Amino acid sequence: MLSSASLSEPAAYGADTPAGSAGDILTALEELGRAQREAAGKLAHRLGWPRAGIGVIRLLALCGPVQITDVAAKLRVDVSVASRQVSQLVDAGYVQRTVDESDRRVRLLELTVAGRTLVDQVKDEFSEVFAKVFVDWSDQDVAEAAFHIRRVAAAITSYENGKEESTNV
């Protein structure tokens, strides 16, 4: 079994991988992805809900009423995946489908009272975990980390959307 220290070193991909290279970024992103999935899974388990469902309700809390295609686009998943996740939330009473008054053909998704309560529980749980995980970090450290994570995400998104130029956020 590899230790977490050995995974964070460029040598995990070979001794010739220099720090700061694309391989180093890839390793860091993989570590972040695994850590995020694990943390989200534990949070979802404590709340008694599937991890993917929590992402949807957080999105709806941030964006307000949206169409299923918007949910899929923002989560960067296929519409069928988003639809399954939303259907579970509707069945559980956390999300409701409503008719868009400006275009009656359009169905919107929005949180129910129970959904907003679950969002508040997620926020409380996350705040508690956040306070413990980043206890030794200054507000500046947290802000800089968030800035750089968003910058990496924007660069990847920009490239994947066909804009192969460098992204300076």
HELIX and SHEET records of a PDB file:
HELIX    1   1 SER A    4  SER A    8  1                                   5    
HELIX    2   2 PRO A   10  TYR A   13  5                                   4    
HELIX    3   3 ALA A   22  LEU A   47  1                                  26    
HELIX    4   4 ARG A   51  CYS A   63  1                                  13    
HELIX    5   5 ILE A   68  LEU A   75  1                                   8    
HELIX    6   6 VAL A   79  ALA A   92  1                                  14    
HELIX    7   7 VAL A  113  VAL A  133  1                                  21    
HELIX    8   8 ASP A  139  GLU A  160  1                                  22    
SHEET    1   A 2 VAL A  95  VAL A  99  0                                        
SHEET    2   A 2 ARG A 107  LEU A 111 -1                                        
END                                                                             
